[in-house]
Amino acid sequence: MKFVVILGDGMSDYPIMELGDKTPLQYAQTPNLDHLARLSTLGLVRTVPPGMPPGSDVANLSVMGYDPRLYYTGRSPLEAVSLGIHLEPSDIAFRCNLVTLSDEPVYAEKTMLDYSSDEISTPESAQLISEINRQLGTDRLNFYAGISYRHVLVWRNGPLEELDLTPPHDISDRQIGDYLPKGDHSQVLLELMVESNKILTNHPVNLARLAKGHHPANSVWFWGQGKKPVIPSFADKYGLSGSVVCAVDLIKGLGICAGLETVNVPGATGGTVTNYRGKAQAALAELRKGKDFVYIHIEAPDEAGHRGELETKVQAIEAIDELVVGEIRRGLEESRHLPGMEDYRLLILPDHPTPLSIRTHAPDEVPFLIYQRSKHQDNPVNGYNEETARASGLRLKDGYKLMDYFIRGLEFTNEQRGHK
């Protein structure tokens, strides 16, 4: 038996008037997902426990089978692990975005124009982070380059509880003054942000970007702080070997912490333009090499949601359907003659909604689909989306338990299915 998770980050949404009061999932052309829905178990799952932040860190930890209330320590430590950064127990890691701020002379009066600096390329951003580290780094404060706009600051023996930081994608088009770092040690971070703006504004990389009509990456922005996590290995928990296929350091780091191998795919960006088919082909290659489990993460719908780009989100969902779901099914069917690949299960879901109307994450339940080739369901639905999942009556309140049902083939109870 092979197990494949296909996770469309932020794919779920709210009904949109321009789409005839349909969600992007309902509106998009998704023949592969719709076909699977009629043969699968559909339901809703709450991946974000009440009171916890609805981030991809919490939600993916839950989807992978780990209770965030026990194992969540912050987002950036997972990204640091992915980058091979050594963290001592007393070190604090921070996400360090390269963002685009407006040009008001007073820093607090600037506006968050773009949390991703037009999805700046990795080579460009590496130059900028290198310069920031050269000028602002110290023995205790170290900057590390990641992918695109996503980077890491490590504060050796740093503070944690005293800091209140805001994700930049939560404040798009807002003045930043009310969202600057708060807490007893916040002044250190604020000074780094202000100084970074002075350094980056006229950096040659940004001048070249402006000349091409791109947003400049003219400031760093800190959030997502935490300490190095310790979680049980996926192999110990489920008895399966596995790999993670993604382009986002957060998910790679989570996979590494769980003892899963990470697979880099050429052209996979963690943005809205990415190598969808390449991810599917890489996942199939891992299964054919003997892996039991593959976790495929696609960031594009989430990025489109944060940017408020309706057409891009619909296109991303359609690309996932055709180039990931379709490719995975074809590849698995073609490989049925190989030892261990005679049967397979698919789990398809978002980690959380990223509604276009609010351009950030929401803690709402998300639709999931569980398909097994040898055990078709007779499900009279018209497709895979939020509404058909809701109409099924099946609800799983503890999202971290979904992996148990998926891997172990457990039956959902009548209470979970909404039957008295």
N, C-alpha and C positions, 0 to 999 in steps of 0.2 A: 504493500500500500504506500502510495506517495501522497504527500500533503502540501498544498500550495495556498498561501494567503496572498490575495491581490488587494492592496489597500490604496484607494484613491483619496489622498489627503484632502480633507475639507470638501469632499464631493457633494455632501448633503447641503440642503439650502431650504429657504422658505418659498412659498408661491410668489411669483413675480407677475405683475400686471402686464408687462410687455410680452410675456409668454402665454397670455391667456389664463393667468392665475395658475400656471403650472410651475413646478420647480425645474431647474436645469436638468435634473435626472429624468423627470417626466417628459420634458420637451425634447431632449437629445435623441438622436437616432441610435439606438443601442440594441441591434438585433441579437447579438450574442448573449448579452445580459438578460434580455427578455426571454429568449429561448430557455436559458438555464433556470430562470425564475419559475417556469411552468413544471420543472422537474426537480425542484429544490425545496428545502425548508426555508421559509422567509420569516423574519421577525425584526423586532427593534431591540437594541441593546444600549445600555447606558455605560459608556466607556469612561466617563468622568464622574468620580464619586462626589456626592453633595459636599459643597464647601471647598472643593479643590479647584485650582485654576484650569480652564478648559484648553490647555495647551497640547501640542502634539507630543510633548514628553510624557505627560500624565496619560493621555489617551493611548499612545502606542505601547506604553508599559502595560496598560490594562489589556489591550488586544493580544499582546504576546503572552499573557497568562500570569502576570505578576500584579498583585494587589498594590496600587499606588499608595495606599494608606500605610503600607509597611515598608515599601522600597523606594519611594520617591524622595530624592535629595536635591532636586533642582535640574534645570535643563542643561546648562553649560558644562557641568562635569562630564556628561555623556559625550558632548562634542569634543571636549578635551581628550577623553579616552580615545576617540576615533582618530584624532590627530597624533596620537602617540605621546601625549604630554604626560610626564610623570607628576602625580599629585600626592603630596603628603596628606595625612589625615587632617592637618590644620590648615591646608591651603584652600582658598576659595576661588572657583573659576566663574567668570562672567562671560555671557555672550557679548561680543563687541561688534555691533553692526556698523557698516559704513553707510551713512545716510546722507540724504540731500536736504539741507535746510535753506530757508530763504535768506536774503542778504541784509536784513536789518542789522545795524551796528551793535545793538545790545543783544547778547546771546539769548536771554530769556524771552525776548520779543520775537524771535524767529519762529517760523512755521515749519512743521514736518511735511515737506513736499513729497518725499519718496523714501520709504524705509529700506529700499534695496538699491538705491542709486541706479535706477534703470537696469537692475540685474547686472551690475558691473561684472566684467570678465574676471576670472581668477588671476591671470597674469597681471592685469592692471591693479587689482586690489592688493596683490602680494607686494607690489612696489610701494603702495601707500602705507600698508601696515609695517613694512620694514622701516620706512622713514619715521613713522610714529614711534616705533620701538627704539630707534636710534636716538631720537630727541627726547622722548618722554619715559622710556623704560628705565628701571632702576634694579637694584638687587632684589627688591621685593615685588616689583610690578613688571611683569613680562607680557608682551604682546605676541600672539602666534597667528600666522596667516592660515585661513581655512579655504573655503570654496565660495566664489562670488563675493557677496556682501557679508558673509557669515564668518566671523573670526572670534578669537578667544583672548581674554585678559586673565592672567592668573595673579592673584594677590597672595603672596606667600605669607602664611600665618596671619591671614586676614580676618576681618569681621564678617558676620553673617546676619544675625538676628536684627541688628540695628539698622539695616538698609531697606529702603522702600523704593523699588525701581519699576518703571513702566515699560512694557514692550512697545517699540516704535510703531509696529503695525496696528496698534490700538489707537493711535492718535494721528492718523493720516489727515492732512489738511488742517490740523489744529495748531494754535500757538503753543509752544512747548513749555512756557513758564510754569504752569501748574503741574507739570509732569517730570520736572527735573529731579535728580536723586534727593531723597530725604533720609534723615537718620543721623546718628551721632558721627558716623564716619563718611557721610556723603560728600563732604567738601573736597576730599581727595579725588573722587570720581568726577565731580563737577568741574574741578580745575583741569583735569585731563581732557574733558570734553571741550571746554572753552579753548584750551591751548591747541587741541587738534584742529579746530576750525581755523585758527591762524596759520597753522602749518600747511593744511591741505588746500586751502582756498586757491592759492596760486601755484600749486604743485604742477609740474609739466604734464603729468597724466591727466589731471583735471582740465587743464587748459586745452589739451588735445580733445578731450571728451566734449567740451563746450563747442569747439570748432566743428565737431561732427553733429552737433545738435543733441547730445546726450546729457543727462543730468550729471553734475559733478558729485563725487563722493567727498563732501566737504566737512564732515564731522564724524567722530565715533559716537556710539550710543550704547550704554551698558544696561544689561538686564539679564534675567534668567540665572541668577547666581546660585551656587550650591557647592556641596562637598562631594567627594568621590563616593559613588554608591557601591554597595555590595549586595549582589543578588544571586540566587541559586542558578546553576547552569541549566540550560534548556534540556540538555541530554540527561542530566540527573532527574529532572522533573518529569520528562515525558519519554525517556528512553529512545530518543531520535537524534540522529545527526542532522545538521542543517546549515543553511546559508542565508544571508540577507543580501538582497540585490537592491541597491538604492544609490542616490547621489547626495544625500544629506548627512552631514556629520552626526547629527542627533541620532538618527536611526542606526547608522553604522556603530556609533558608540554603544547604543543599547544592545545591539547584536553582539558586540565584542564582550560586554559585561555578562551576557547570557551564554558565552562560550560558543557562539555561532561564527562561522567564517563570513567575511564581507567580500563582496564581488564588485569590482570597479568596471563600469561599462563605458567604453569610448562614446563621447557625445551625450552622455547623461549628465544633465546640468543642475538638477534640483530647481529648475525654473519652468517657465511656460513653454519654452522651446527645448525639447529633450528627445532622447533616443528611446522612444517607447518600445519599438520592436526589438531593439538591442537588449533591453531589460528582460523581455520575455525569452529571447533566445539564450541569454546567459542563465536564466533560471532553469530552462530545460537542460542545458549542458550540465548544471550542477546535479540535477536528478539522474541524468544518464550516467554520471560518474559515480553514482552510488549514494548521494545524499537522500535522506528520507523526507526532508522538510525544506521548503523555500518560502521566504517572506519577501514579497515584491512590494516596494513602496514607490508611489508616484506622487510627486509634490505639486504638479502643475495645477490641479483644480484649486488648491489652497492659495497658491500665488495669485491666480486670477481673481479669487474671492477678495483677497486683501487689496488688490488693485482696483476692484470695482468694475472689472471687465467682463460683462455678461457674455458677449460672443466668444471670448477666449475661454471662459469656463465651459460653455457648451461644447466647443471644439475639443477641449481637453478630455471631457467625458467621452465623447465619440471616439477619440484616439485611443483611450484606455480600452473601450469596448472592442474596437477593430484590431489594434496592434498589440494589445496585451492579452485580454481575455480570449479573443479569437485565436491568436498565435499559440497561447498556452494549450488550449483545447486541441487544436490541430496537432501540435507537437506531441501531446500525451497520447492521443489516439494512434499516431504513427509509431509510437514507441511501445505499444502494448505487447509486442513480441519479446521485449527485453526482460530479463529476470528482475522481478520486483516491481515492474511497472504495469502489471496486468490490470490493476485497479488504482483509482485515485480519488481524493476529495479536494474540493475547492471551497475556500472561505473568502467571500468578497464583501467588502464594506469600506466606508470611510472611517477615519479615526474620530472625527467630530465634524459638525457643520461649520462652514465658513460662509455665512450668508452674505450675499452681495449688498444687502440693504444696510448692514452694519460694518462690513469690511474687516471683521475680526472673528475670532472663534466664539462659538456658542456651546453651552453644556448640554444641549438637547440630545435625546436618544438618536441613534443612527440606524439605518436599515442594514441588515445583514442577510446573506444568502449562503447556505451550506448545500453543496451538491456532491453526490457520490455516484460515480459512473455505474456501479453495479446495483444501485439501490435508488432508482428513480421514484420521485414523489409524483402524485397526480394533483397538481396545484392549478386550479382554474383562475389564473390571474393574467392581466394584460401586460405585465412587465415587472422589472425590478426598479422600485423607487420608494420614496418615503411613504406614499399613500398605500401601496399594496402591502408593504411591510406592516403598516399600522393596522390595516384591515385583517391581517392574519390573526390578530389577537395575541400573538406570542411576544412576550416581553421578558427580557433578562435584565434584572436590576443591577446585578454585580457583573460588570463587564469582564473582569479578569477571569470569570468562570467560563466564558464562551470558548476559550481554547480547550478546556477540558471536554466540552461537548463535541467540539470539532475533532480533536485527536482521538478521543476514546470512544466516539460514537454513542455517547449517552443519549437517552431519550429525555426530551423536555417533559416536565410534569403538566398535569391538567391545569394546575393553578397558574403556571407560567404561560400556558396557552389560553388563559382567560376563561377556562371551563370551570364551573362550580361543581 
